[in-house]
Amino acid sequence: MDTQLSIFDSTQNIPINEWEALLTPNDIFLSIDFLSLIETYHKDEISPNYIVLKEGNKVIGILYSQTFKLSSKKLKEYINHGNPGFNLIRLIKSQLSNFVNLKVGFLGNLFMTNEMGFKIHPNYWNKIDLNKLLSQLQGQNDNKLIMIPPFYKDYFEFSEDYFKEINIEPDMHLKIPKSWHSFEDYYDAIQSKYKKRYRKNLINSSNIKTKELNKAEIKQHAIVLHNLFDKVYNKSSFNAAKFNTKIFSDLKAFIPNTSIVGYFIGDKMIGFSSNILLNNTMYAHFVGLDYEVNHEFDLYSKMLYDKIKYAIENKVELIKFGRTASEFKSNFGAIAQSNIGYVYDSSGILLRLLSPLLKLIKEKKWYQRNPFKEENKIKDITSYESAASPKSKVFH
C-alpha cells in the first residue's frame, strides 16, 4: 500500500487526532500547542509546513519544517566568519554570494535545532522515502534548498545525488554524572586552573544579583529582554530566523519548568538567561547580554556556571547548550556533537551550482577544551537518543 502525504501550512489546519496519534506526553516539542506557540510569535520570520504520513487510515509518521529567507548578507557573513584572513579565491566566492537570495526550508525547529522535528512509527521506517517526501515539500513552499540537522542521518538514508554535506556549528552537550548532587561535586571534578577561573568569576560577578522572572516580570521587562537579545543576535555569525522574546511568558505558562533569569546591577538588567527542563534534559535556550559590561562582570561565564548549578539541583541527566560559542562552552565541560549537516535539492542542479559556496560554509576553527581531571573525564555523547529511533523495540 502506498504512503499518502498531507502537508498543512498552519497548526490550525492540522487534523489534531492524526498529528497526535503517535505522540506521548513526553513529546512536548512536537505537540500542536507548542508548535502553534512558535508559529504565532514568528509569523514574520518563518513559514511552517506540517506533514502527516499515512498508510490507508493509519498514521505512520509526522514531520515538520520551517522556511526562512537566506539573504546574501547572511551567507556572506557566515562565509567570512568561518574563513578569517585574506584569500583571493574566498573573496571571489564571497562576492558571488551577493547574488544569493533564497527561500530555504529547515527540517525541524529553527529555534531549537537540537530537537527532532519528526516521529515515525517504528514498524514503518521502510515505508518512508525521504527524497520523495522532501521533493514534495520543496515544491509546496518553492524552497530552493532544504537544510537538515546532523542527527537525521541516523534515521534516514541520504542519496548523494540530492544531499550535500555542509559544516555547521556543533551542538554542545554536558552529561551530568549521577554522582553529582550539588555544584560542589562539579567543582571538585574540574582541574585546578578551572577552579581558579571559577573563583575569579565569583569575585568579578559578586555585584550581580539574579532573579527568576515570573510572568508579570517578564512582561514588565519585555523591552529590555528584547534589546538584550538583539545584542546577541546582531553579534552572531549566522542567523536564519530571529527569535521573539515576547514568547517567554506564554512559554513559561505552557512548560512550567521554563526559567527566565534576569541578571541585574542595581535595578538595571544587564542580561538574561533562559532554560527549559524536560524529560531529564535541560535546554540552555536563548540568552541576552550587554557586551559593554560582559567582560567587567564576567557575565556570560556566570550564566554558564549558573546553568550547570541549576541542572544539577534539578537532577537532569544532560544539558544541551546549543550551537554557539563552542570553544568557550567547552571550558565548562561541554562536548561537541556532530557538525555535519545536510542540504537537499530535488533536482541536484542548484546544489552543483552552489557547490563552491557550500564548501565555504564552515565553522571557525576552535579547540575542544577539557576542564575535568583525568578520572572525571566525561565520555563523548556520540548519538542522539529518541523514541523516534528506528532501533526502538517498543512503540510507545
Secondary structure, DSSP 8 states (H G I E B T S, - for coil): --EEEEEESSGGGS-HHHHTTS--TT-GGGSHHHHHHHHHHTTTT-EEEEEEEEETTEEEEEEEEEEEEE-HHHHHHHHHHHS-S--HHHHHHHHHGGG--EEEEEESBTTBTTS--EEE-GGGGGG--HHHHHHHHHHHHT-SEEEE-GGGGGTS---TTTEEEEE----EEEE--TT--SHHHHHHHB-HHHHHHHHHHHHHTTT-EEEE--HHHHHHTHHHHHHHHHHHHHHSS--SS---GGGHHHHHHHSTTEEEEEEEETTEEEEEEEEEEETTEEEEEEEEE-HHHHHHHTHHHHHHHHHHHHHHHTT-SEEEEESSSHHHHHTTT-EE---EEEEE-SSSHHHHHHHHHHTT-----------B-GGG------S---TT-TT-SS--
